[in-house]
Amino acid sequence: MELLAVVSFSCAVQQRSGPLGLLDKLRSACQRRDAGAIMLDTDPGYLDTLGGRGRLEDDLRQLFTVYGQLDVRWQDERLQEDRLESHLQISGRRFRFSGPQVITLQEVAGNWLITSGLLEVPRGILDTLRERRLGLEESDLGRLRRVISEDYQGPGGSRKQLLQRLESDLEHGPQRALVVNDLVIEAGRQRATVIQSYLLILGVGDRKKQIKGREKIQLLYQASRWRIAGGLG
């Protein structure tokens, strides 16, 4: 009976039509790690704050490469004209996300296509974390400046104090690599919290030193991107 109930529920989900049916297709494609199938359901003019279709496809392929098969679930769906709002939950390999999702749609020849907003919040937060990592690994203070909020306040002080410390570390410190082992993101519309375990590798060869740690980073959505507002050492 339990198996029959699962099969019945699965069939019921697959039978949804319209915009909600599109969400079901997206969930199936994420489980298959099929970025191509997802792109078939996006409008040729797709555009969000991160970029167009090319950027979206690159982000999707990167998500599947790093986090594997994704279990994507939408809850509390609310459709108003061409705008579909929901609460989004994603689970992958050593990765979890929970937060808002707002996508815009248009109907073309009887098919619903996404015009903006697909996984925009998790993609935006991951972009900020990637920029922070690359800034550290490439000793690029400019990257770090772009993603650290003017309102930053952390354990070591203000944004100015943090950047001064980073500048000194990047100029005089050893080469470094940052490896994230697991990542949890809890997001709202304007604020997010990231908890991640990491391995920081300092130096190379016989001088190499490895530091394991766990950090809690606060982010704010400001000027069309997510910026780090607290939590850096």
N, C-alpha and C positions, 0 to 999 in steps of 0.2 A: 504493500500500500504506500509506503514511504517513497519508493522509487517511482511509482505511478504519479504521486503528487509532484515530485520534482520534474518529471517529464511534462506533466500538465502545465506547471508554472512556466517552464521554458517555452513551451509552445505558445502560451498566452502572451509572453513577452515578445516573441518573434512576430506575433500577429498585430502588434501595435502599428499604427499608420501615422502619416504626417510627421511633424517635428519630433514627437516622442519616439516614433519608429526610427528616426535618424539617430537618436541617442543609442538605441539598441544596436544599430549597425556599427557605431563607433566603438561601443564596448566590445563587441565581437572582434573587431579589427585590432584593438589594443591587446586582447588576449592572444591573438595570432601574431602580434608584432608586425602588422602589415601596414606600413606607412602609406604604401601605394593605394590601398583600398580607402584609407581615410581621405587622401587627396582627391579621390573621385567624388567625394561628397562636399568638396569645398568649391566655392565660386572662383572663376578665373580672376576676378578682381579682388580676391580676399586680401584684407589688410587689417592689421592690428598695431598696437604700440611698439611691437618688436620688429615688424616688417611685413612683407608680403608672403605669397605662396612658397617661394623658395626658402625663406627663413623658416616658415612653419614646417616644411618637409625636413629640413636639416635638423630642427629641434626634435621632431618625432623620431627620426632615425637615431639620434644621439640618446634619447630617452630609452629606446629599446635596446641599444647596444650596452648602455651602462646598467640599466635596471631590469632588463629582461622583459618577460611577459608581464603586462600590467593589468591588474584587476581594477577597472574603472567603474564607479557607481555614481549615479546621479540621484539625489533625493530632493523631495519637496519642489518638484518642477512647477514653474509658473510661466505660462505663455501669455504674452500680451503683444498682439499683432506680430511684428517680426522679431521680437525680443524674447528669448527663452532664458529664464533665470533658474538656478538650482544650487544645491549644496553638493560639492564634488568631493569624492573620496577616491584616492588612488593608493594601491598597494603594489609594490614591486620588490625586487631583490634588494634587501637592506634599504628600502625606501618607503616612506609613507607621507601622504599629503592629505590635508583636510582643509577645505576653504570654499569660497564662493566661486560660482561659474556664471558668466553672462555671455551668451553668444547671440549674434544677430543672424537672421536667416532671410532667404528669399526663395520663392517658388518659381521654378523655371520648367516649363513644359510638364507640369505635374510632379516634378521632383523637387524636394527641399534641399537647398545648398547652404552651407555656412559661409557667411560673408565676413565675419570678424569674431574674435574672442575665444577661439578654441584653445583650451588649457592655458589661457593667457597668464593667469596668476602663478601657477607652478612654474611655467616656462620663464616668466619674468624674474622670479625669486632665484631659480637655478642659474639664470644668466648673471645675476649680481654675485652669487657665490662663486661662479666660474671666473668672473672678472677679478674678484678678490684673490682667488688662488693664482691666477696668471700674474697678477701684480706682484705677489710674493715670489713666485718662481722665476720671473723674468726681471726682477728688481725694477719694476716699472711703477714709479710713484704716481704717475699720471692716471693709470688705471685705478689705483686705490683712491685717489682724490675724487674720481667720478662716481664711485659707488659708496662713499662715506658721507653721510648726511651732515649738513651744516649744523644740525641740532644734536649731533653725536655727543653722548655722555656715557663713559664706560668706567671700568675699574681703575684705569690709569689716567682719567681726566677727560678733558674736552677733545674736540676734533683737532684743534691746533696742536695740543700736546701729543695726541696719538700720531699725527702725521710727522711731527718732529722726531719722535722715537722711531717710527718706521723708516724715515729717511736715513737716519744714522745706522739702523740695523741693515738696511739694504746696501748702503755704501760700504760699510766696514765689516759686515758679518759674512758668514760663509754662504755658499750656494745652498738653496733649500728646495725641497719638494714637499707638497702637502697632499696626502692621500686620505680621502674620506671613506671610512669603513661602513658607517650607517648614518641615515639622515631622516629626520622627522620634521615636517613643516606643518604648523598650525597657522592658518591665515584668516584674516578678515578682509574688509574692503580697503582699509588704509594701514593696517598694522599686521605684522606677522612675527612669529617666533620660530627660530630654527634651532634644533638640538642635534648636534652631530658628534660622532666619535671620529677621531682622526689620528693619523700617524704623521708626525713632522720629521722629515729627514734633513739633517744639517750636515753639510760638507760631503766629500766624496772619498772613496778609497779607505785607507787606514784611519783617516780623520773623521770618518762618518759617524754621526751620532743620531740615534732615533729616540723620539719623544712621543709617547702615547698620551692622548688627552681627550677630554670631552668639553665642548663649549656650548653655551646658550647665547644665541645672537638675536637681537631685536632689529626689525626692519620697519621702515616707514615708506609709504608710497608717496613720492614727491616728484613734481615736475616730470611726469610721464614715465617714471621708472622706480623700482624698489631700491632703497638705499639703506645702508647699515647705520643704525642709530644707537647701538649699544652692544656690549658683550665681548668686544675684542680686548685682548690683554695688553 
